[in-house]
Amino acid sequence: MPGMYEKDQPMKIAELGDTIFIAESSKTPFTRLIKTGPAPKQMAASWPAQAWPKRGFGGTLDGTDKSSWSKTTREEIEAYAMWFMSDGWLASKLANLTATAGVGKKEKAKQMTDDGLLFALQIEKQFLSSYDTAKEAAPTTAFRSRGAFSWLSAAAQTVKPVPSDLRPVAACNYAGTLANFTSAQVKTMMEAAATQISQPVDLTGFVGIKLKQKMSDYAQHDTDVASETALQRFSMDVKEKAFMHIVDFFSFDSGNIKTVTNWNLYADEATGEANDETTRSGIFVALSMWQKRWLQAPMAFIEPPKSGGPRGYHDAVGILACDNPQGQMRAIISS
């Protein structure tokens, strides 16, 4: 009897969802850690955010009847989603018939896996970029999601800017040198972030390796003496004979920071290559305020076979959404 069978389907589609980021969780920690939010309905996405107002606290005269009323208001945050697509993969007929060390005769599966892992990195780099959101304007401009460094700008963005009272205050944006990013500088930024939201902050810092090492030095270098005689403080695990020069957690009166090394910050959009800022910069975010929202979650597509060999690609349609950028920080450091 007639019917549709699996063998009749010319293109196979596999729904990957967030498993693509779990597989590369050590290389895509930001995308892995932020939650998945509700799916947008359009490429232009918007959501409400609340900035808590300040209220007076004077007394009320006896016998006063209530005659005025107030409220807490919401403001709209907007940005565009984007269509992510991998470079795709192809395993030629001869590649499938020959063996490569560590691969064997499984070149198709290897190429599919590699493309998926590179696709996860592609999304992570876009989310951790400085690029602003963009509306599609064919034939040269595609839809683009706003990167985290743009979300945390204290100045207005060019397209669909975040309302001014929802942006981080200027003191939460650092643009100096790596040498001057001292513990005192972080203390100042943390105080400004906590003051903006009127409570201590709890932030996760996704930082480049040079910035990570700089922050680890805070607890190990006495800056009050000359560099040639500076006191160094190191941790030792005698049992394991281990020398430790790592600090991941920082506590200030204004809050806490946990730092995570990330190799995908501030990359070049056209090539994916690192910039000078990649190893030196960082974002310090409240993870509860960030979501990845998919119109279409990551999927794997296998195209109809051709004489050259099997082929396919990965794609997704989504947006990096910051529910409210207040009380968060960024450091853009090039030297």
Secondary structure, DSSP 8 states (H G I E B T S, - for coil): -----GGG-SSEEEE-TTHHHHTTTTT-HHHHHSEE----SSSEEEEEE------------TT-----------EEEEEE-EEEE---EE--HHHHHS-BTTTBS-HHHHHHHHHHHHHHHHHHHHHTS----B--BTTTB--B---HHHHT-SS--SSS---GGGS--GGGEE-S-STT--HHHHHHHHHHHHHHHTS-EEEEEEE-HHHHHHHHGGGTB-TTS-GGG--B--EEETTTTEEE----EEEETTEEEEEEE-S-TT--TTT----TTTTT-EEEE-GGGEEEEEEEEEEEEE---BTTB-EEEEEEEEEEEES--TT-EEE----
